[in-house]
Amino acid sequence: MSNKSPNIDDKQLIEELADPKSRRAAFSKVITLYQEQLYWQIRKLLINHDDTADVLQNTFLKAWTNIGSFRGDSKLSTWLFTIAHNESITFLTKAQAEREMIADDPDGYMQQQILADKYFDGDETQKKLLCAIATLPPKQRQVFNMRYFDEIPYDEMSEILKTSVGALKASYHFAVGKITEFFNKEEI
């Protein structure tokens, strides 16, 4: 991933994952190396700790199930982040459909999740930023989080999200505009 990734030898780890004798131990290394990064990537999109933990578990289950089909065309971290992204979007799509059946204001629901999160330890400005981010469509929220918080270059995001660099830049630009508008409305 970006310069925040752990310093590991992808090639050696991939070889260990390919060998049935060392696969379990190698996958344990994968979990240790990427668990925290994936957790926060998912958490920024889903907001809720319990939902994030569930999606993280599903991400690792899907990675374990499909490790034999990993061809090594991309970095292992990129492959894992792609799985995490897809699992997050699947979760959000299902949750959105459920919320729309019971609530007229799905953005308000996400903001309530932020405000009620017992694990949140930020100040009011950080809560306000998270509430603003929660109003973004999932794709814009993901792009904003990856670029703003994780400083992931657009070319790496393009691999993970399977979207052109130009479209990612546009999504980020629109997200920043919406967040700015959110803050400006709150000032009134």
Rosetta blueprint (number, residue, H / E / L):
1 M L
2 S L
3 N L
4 K L
5 S L
6 P L
7 N L
8 I L
9 D L
10 D H
11 K H
12 Q H
13 L H
14 I H
15 E H
16 E H
17 L H
18 A H
19 D L
20 P L
21 K L
22 S L
23 R H
24 R H
25 A H
26 A H
27 F H
28 S H
29 K H
30 V H
31 I H
32 T H
33 L H
34 Y H
35 Q H
36 E H
37 Q H
38 L H
39 Y H
40 W H
41 Q H
42 I H
43 R H
44 K H
45 L H
46 L H
47 I L
48 N L
49 H H
50 D H
51 D H
52 T H
53 A H
54 D H
55 V H
56 L H
57 Q H
58 N H
59 T H
60 F H
61 L H
62 K H
63 A H
64 W H
65 T H
66 N H
67 I H
68 G H
69 S H
70 F L
71 R L
72 G L
73 D L
74 S L
75 K L
76 L H
77 S H
78 T H
79 W H
80 L H
81 F H
82 T H
83 I H
84 A H
85 H H
86 N H
87 E H
88 S H
89 I H
90 T H
91 F H
92 L H
93 T H
94 K H
95 A H
96 Q H
97 A H
98 E H
99 R H
100 E H
101 M H
102 I H
103 A L
104 D L
105 D L
106 P H
107 D H
108 G H
109 Y H
110 M H
111 Q H
112 Q H
113 Q H
114 I H
115 L H
116 A H
117 D L
118 K L
119 Y L
120 F L
121 D L
122 G L
123 D L
124 E H
125 T H
126 Q H
127 K H
128 K H
129 L H
130 L H
131 C H
132 A H
133 I H
134 A H
135 T L
136 L L
137 P L
138 P H
139 K H
140 Q H
141 R H
142 Q H
143 V H
144 F H
145 N H
146 M H
147 R H
148 Y H
149 F H
150 D L
151 E L
152 I L
153 P L
154 Y H
155 D H
156 E H
157 M H
158 S H
159 E H
160 I H
161 L H
162 K L
163 T L
164 S L
165 V H
166 G H
167 A H
168 L H
169 K H
170 A H
171 S H
172 Y H
173 H H
174 F H
175 A H
176 V H
177 G H
178 K H
179 I H
180 T H
181 E H
182 F H
183 F H
184 N H
185 K H
186 E H
187 E H
188 I L
